[in-house]
Amino acid sequence: MSNSGFVLLDKIAGETSFKALFPLKRVFSTKRVGHAGTLDLRASGLIIAATGRCTRLLPFIEAKDKCYSFRLHLGYETDTLEWDGEVVEQDEREFGVRNSEFSVDKEGVILSETKCSLFDHLATCCLSGHDPRMGRRISRADVERVLPQFSGDIEQIPPKYCAVKINGVRASDLMERGRNIELKPRKIRISELKVIGEGEVTEGCSGKEFATFDLICECSKGTYIRALGRDIGRALGTYACVSQIRRHRIGNVAVESAVRGENLTRENLLPVDAVLDFPVVRLTPEQVAVIRQGNWLPWKEKIEGVGPEGHVFAADMQGEVLSLCFYEPGRIKPKFYLGEDEK
């Protein structure tokens, strides 16, 4: 039986993505393992791992959109942007934020971060009849009102504690060394962002929160949920951090199909076409021999469902995928071979 394929793992919170792969090495007796899309240490959920030659397919997994749920804590911000990190900003008012740092409308609702002076803010509060030491409680409707500004193609500054490299060194490692770093904005895409609950309590908060909301987000590769939470808080005129990040889906693969590492068996190894939805063409033994040697294969039939990049899987007559190929009208060209070597 081949040791090459995909494994769907349900990572527990508190375990690194790297450590989550240890059961694969033991069960499949191989060091050639990898995964697509690192999850934060404190996050849980779906990791798509690969063994053997199928590790070469992981970039195609990593490029797919993901779906996360998370809890947003309003009222404070931490160095890690997680609920129990070191508090770096605390909302000192009962329901609002420091007045000198944020602008409000005529009803006293905090709008956005500005350079407005304390005098300007006090004047606004006096005209509206609001106590400048107080802010209106942020409601679910308030949160839902700002979410559209995070929809579609946007730019996001990653958290300072992250895997983004600066001159070859992880940003999180530089932070641990006491370095002051600045990360550049990166383009991401958010296709869905909505509130699914509110008011739940999370133990271990390091700061004072005045509201919590549970959200779900569908987004592109490179999106940091911790940074998204930070930015939603700022759009609401306060500080924020997140907890309970969970990845529910990568592409069309859901975490409900995944297995915990301690329950992993060889039966959980999936063929590549069960995870990647490239079209599959079946080849005769003679055609397989041509592909195995790295040569292109004449192909007169039209292949349905081919994407813009032209990727197709070539399988033998039994349906076992042996190669990732490029299809163009008239021929199939192998990209790399996935099958077992001839003995």
Legacy VTK file of the C-alpha trace (Angstrom):
# vtk DataFile Version 3.0
C-alpha trace
ASCII
DATASET POLYDATA
POINTS 343 float
0.000 0.000 0.000
1.313 3.475 -0.917
2.372 5.834 1.868
1.687 8.841 -0.348
-1.543 10.814 0.049
-3.422 13.381 2.117
-4.482 13.251 5.765
-7.108 15.539 7.306
-6.142 16.473 10.862
-8.173 18.256 13.520
-5.501 20.146 15.456
-6.150 20.881 19.113
-5.485 24.314 20.632
-2.094 24.526 22.334
-0.364 22.236 19.834
1.907 23.584 17.100
1.125 22.712 13.503
4.557 21.084 13.317
3.878 18.848 16.303
0.509 17.888 14.848
2.411 16.025 12.119
4.224 13.660 14.499
1.514 10.957 14.312
1.900 10.858 10.513
5.592 10.048 10.798
4.821 7.230 13.208
1.812 5.716 11.406
3.269 5.904 7.888
6.922 5.304 8.850
8.177 8.282 6.882
9.912 11.592 7.502
8.498 13.056 4.301
5.446 14.856 5.665
4.169 18.404 5.404
1.072 20.541 5.752
-0.613 23.467 4.055
-1.446 26.593 6.032
0.000 26.921 9.515
-2.469 27.368 12.358
-1.572 29.544 15.350
-0.516 27.666 18.470
-3.716 28.668 20.275
-5.977 27.948 17.289
-7.697 24.659 16.519
-9.196 23.026 13.480
-8.432 21.660 10.061
-4.925 20.985 8.816
-4.481 19.223 5.475
-1.263 17.227 5.700
0.500 15.174 3.048
2.924 12.286 2.996
5.457 11.084 0.456
5.422 12.586 -3.014
2.043 14.184 -2.387
3.808 16.865 -0.327
4.533 18.473 -3.699
0.812 19.191 -4.018
0.588 21.210 -0.800
0.971 24.640 -2.494
-2.310 23.973 -4.311
-3.998 23.334 -0.963
-2.465 26.395 0.669
-3.777 28.654 -2.109
-7.402 27.773 -1.358
-9.770 29.955 0.679
-10.325 29.135 4.355
-13.208 29.469 6.779
-12.658 30.404 10.449
-14.724 31.147 13.504
-13.404 33.310 16.340
-14.392 35.314 19.399
-13.861 39.073 19.370
-13.101 40.746 22.722
-13.727 44.495 22.778
-12.050 46.758 25.312
-8.358 45.929 25.228
-5.499 44.947 22.935
-2.555 42.671 23.689
0.897 42.231 22.228
-0.083 38.943 20.569
-3.630 40.090 19.764
-4.862 37.094 21.767
-7.148 37.328 24.774
-4.492 36.404 27.347
-1.456 38.255 26.023
0.277 41.211 27.637
-2.087 44.186 27.604
-0.702 47.052 25.522
-3.898 49.126 25.214
-6.806 49.225 27.647
-10.117 50.985 27.137
-10.402 52.959 30.365
-14.000 54.056 30.036
-16.899 51.899 31.097
-18.229 51.341 27.611
-15.906 53.315 25.346
-12.323 54.357 24.745
-9.895 57.172 25.518
-11.520 60.281 24.127
-8.392 61.978 22.849
-7.665 59.183 20.385
-10.995 58.659 18.638
-13.685 60.750 16.948
-17.419 60.473 17.693
-20.575 61.508 15.920
-23.220 63.896 17.255
-24.867 61.055 19.166
-21.664 60.177 20.958
-21.029 57.004 18.935
-17.319 56.347 18.439
-16.504 56.333 14.731
-12.826 55.948 13.920
-9.296 56.584 15.048
-8.245 60.180 14.397
-5.779 62.798 15.547
-8.553 64.906 17.055
-7.693 66.835 20.181
-9.202 66.212 23.597
-10.764 69.723 23.384
-12.545 68.824 20.128
-13.839 65.610 21.618
-15.042 67.287 24.814
-16.852 69.893 22.735
-18.584 67.158 20.725
-19.646 65.371 23.885
-20.992 68.543 25.446
-23.044 69.371 22.333
-24.507 65.855 22.318
-25.212 65.826 26.048
-22.875 62.888 26.712
-20.492 62.506 29.626
-16.997 62.535 27.985
-15.881 59.825 30.396
-18.535 57.438 29.060
-19.196 55.840 25.675
-22.285 54.187 24.328
-22.245 50.394 24.619
-21.227 48.807 21.346
-24.061 46.591 20.135
-24.258 43.751 17.659
-25.754 46.215 15.185
-22.705 48.466 15.616
-20.382 45.558 14.827
-22.445 44.519 11.821
-22.362 48.105 10.591
-18.555 48.171 10.281
-18.055 44.676 8.859
-18.716 45.653 5.201
-15.534 47.734 5.170
-13.605 44.465 5.570
-15.355 42.758 2.655
-13.626 42.049 -0.651
-10.012 42.888 -1.483
-8.381 44.803 1.357
-4.942 45.377 2.864
-4.014 44.000 6.273
-0.981 44.519 8.509
-0.061 41.142 10.059
0.336 40.801 13.843
3.855 41.441 15.081
3.876 37.950 16.557
3.599 35.964 13.333
5.574 33.783 10.926
6.176 36.563 8.386
9.915 36.840 7.826
11.966 40.026 7.921
15.371 39.533 6.304
14.958 35.804 6.757
13.935 35.947 10.439
10.416 35.369 11.753
8.741 38.493 13.067
7.759 36.638 16.251
11.414 35.703 16.876
12.453 39.345 16.494
9.755 40.389 18.951
11.004 37.815 21.452
14.449 39.416 21.183
13.000 42.813 22.029
13.293 44.252 18.543
10.876 46.949 17.394
9.515 45.900 13.999
7.156 47.292 11.399
5.317 44.970 9.037
4.053 46.082 5.651
0.390 45.734 4.658
-0.480 42.671 2.602
-3.343 42.210 0.168
-6.005 39.726 1.267
-9.578 38.953 0.313
-12.539 38.386 2.628
-15.583 36.862 0.962
-17.801 36.580 4.046
-17.698 38.037 7.547
-20.655 37.906 9.912
-21.626 37.842 13.583
-23.007 34.507 14.761
-23.254 35.111 18.527
-22.506 37.497 21.381
-21.997 37.852 25.101
-20.102 34.627 25.754
-17.447 34.542 28.493
-13.871 33.340 27.977
-11.679 32.491 30.947
-8.201 33.917 31.326
-8.674 37.363 29.770
-5.706 39.563 30.642
-7.573 42.844 30.128
-10.989 44.314 30.822
-13.502 43.578 28.085
-16.896 45.233 27.783
-18.355 43.075 25.009
-17.710 39.837 23.130
-18.965 38.693 19.743
-18.538 35.420 17.888
-17.855 35.752 14.168
-17.268 33.568 11.148
-14.944 34.561 8.310
-14.261 33.155 4.849
-11.008 34.519 3.525
-8.019 34.084 1.272
-4.569 32.738 1.948
-2.486 35.053 4.138
-5.364 36.421 6.236
-4.598 36.770 9.939
-7.704 36.459 12.096
-5.911 38.121 15.031
-5.188 41.169 12.876
-8.751 41.182 11.585
-10.040 41.304 15.159
-7.678 44.174 15.960
-8.887 46.133 12.933
-12.584 45.538 13.646
-12.010 46.921 17.135
-10.326 50.010 15.761
-13.128 50.526 13.257
-15.503 50.520 16.229
-13.341 53.091 18.005
-11.939 50.791 20.654
-9.346 48.084 21.153
-9.808 44.391 20.491
-8.210 40.972 20.584
-9.467 37.480 19.795
-9.784 33.964 21.196
-11.076 30.544 20.135
-9.865 30.705 16.542
-10.982 27.554 14.753
-10.493 26.636 11.100
-13.571 24.872 9.755
-12.769 24.515 6.092
-10.032 24.676 3.453
-11.478 24.880 -0.042
-14.267 22.310 -0.082
-12.768 20.141 2.675
-14.459 20.457 6.089
-13.057 19.746 9.545
-15.899 17.287 10.155
-13.991 14.867 7.901
-10.784 15.230 9.928
-9.306 13.018 12.640
-7.450 13.814 15.851
-3.799 12.824 15.784
-4.139 10.249 18.542
-6.806 8.425 16.503
-4.884 8.404 13.220
-4.569 5.095 11.338
-3.489 4.111 7.840
-7.170 4.072 6.889
-7.180 7.864 7.133
-4.806 8.255 4.180
-6.773 9.778 1.281
-6.011 9.704 -2.445
-5.096 13.083 -3.894
-8.254 13.399 -6.001
-10.362 13.137 -2.830
-8.934 16.494 -1.714
-7.952 18.356 -4.886
-10.698 18.664 -7.476
-8.615 18.633 -10.654
-10.116 16.592 -13.518
-8.832 13.020 -13.760
-7.954 11.256 -17.026
-7.297 7.515 -17.130
-4.343 6.176 -19.070
-3.398 2.837 -20.521
-0.194 1.182 -19.268
1.583 2.377 -22.416
0.450 5.959 -21.816
1.486 5.738 -18.156
4.973 4.736 -19.277
5.189 7.869 -21.446
4.136 10.140 -18.566
6.493 8.400 -16.127
9.414 9.197 -18.407
8.459 12.889 -18.382
7.282 13.026 -21.986
4.135 14.687 -23.256
1.222 12.570 -24.393
-1.013 13.225 -27.419
-4.608 13.780 -26.253
-7.371 14.471 -28.763
-10.351 14.366 -26.390
-11.544 17.545 -24.700
-11.217 17.433 -20.887
-14.133 19.040 -19.055
-13.673 21.120 -15.904
-10.092 22.220 -16.514
-9.221 25.450 -14.677
-7.310 28.412 -16.114
-3.974 26.887 -15.084
-4.732 23.690 -16.998
-4.033 21.198 -14.215
-5.291 17.621 -14.551
-4.499 14.376 -12.772
-3.369 11.390 -14.818
-4.460 8.041 -13.368
-4.066 4.417 -14.366
-7.026 2.319 -15.499
-7.839 1.456 -11.847
-8.181 5.161 -11.010
-4.985 5.587 -8.955
-3.565 9.046 -9.616
0.037 8.824 -10.811
0.917 12.315 -12.041
-0.054 15.969 -12.016
-0.138 17.218 -15.588
-0.833 20.298 -17.700
-3.551 19.969 -20.304
-3.632 21.993 -23.472
-5.678 21.123 -26.557
-3.995 18.218 -28.276
-1.682 17.014 -25.515
-0.987 16.380 -21.836
2.372 17.333 -20.322
3.520 15.889 -16.959
4.435 18.341 -14.209
5.638 15.796 -11.644
5.146 12.108 -10.980
3.248 10.966 -7.874
3.196 7.212 -8.252
5.516 4.568 -6.872
8.798 3.869 -8.662
8.952 0.765 -10.788
10.575 -2.170 -9.042
LINES 1 344
343 0 1 2 3 4 5 6 7 8 9 10 11 12 13 14 15 16 17 18 19 20 21 22 23 24 25 26 27 28 29 30 31 32 33 34 35 36 37 38 39 40 41 42 43 44 45 46 47 48 49 50 51 52 53 54 55 56 57 58 59 60 61 62 63 64 65 66 67 68 69 70 71 72 73 74 75 76 77 78 79 80 81 82 83 84 85 86 87 88 89 90 91 92 93 94 95 96 97 98 99 100 101 102 103 104 105 106 107 108 109 110 111 112 113 114 115 116 117 118 119 120 121 122 123 124 125 126 127 128 129 130 131 132 133 134 135 136 137 138 139 140 141 142 143 144 145 146 147 148 149 150 151 152 153 154 155 156 157 158 159 160 161 162 163 164 165 166 167 168 169 170 171 172 173 174 175 176 177 178 179 180 181 182 183 184 185 186 187 188 189 190 191 192 193 194 195 196 197 198 199 200 201 202 203 204 205 206 207 208 209 210 211 212 213 214 215 216 217 218 219 220 221 222 223 224 225 226 227 228 229 230 231 232 233 234 235 236 237 238 239 240 241 242 243 244 245 246 247 248 249 250 251 252 253 254 255 256 257 258 259 260 261 262 263 264 265 266 267 268 269 270 271 272 273 274 275 276 277 278 279 280 281 282 283 284 285 286 287 288 289 290 291 292 293 294 295 296 297 298 299 300 301 302 303 304 305 306 307 308 309 310 311 312 313 314 315 316 317 318 319 320 321 322 323 324 325 326 327 328 329 330 331 332 333 334 335 336 337 338 339 340 341 342
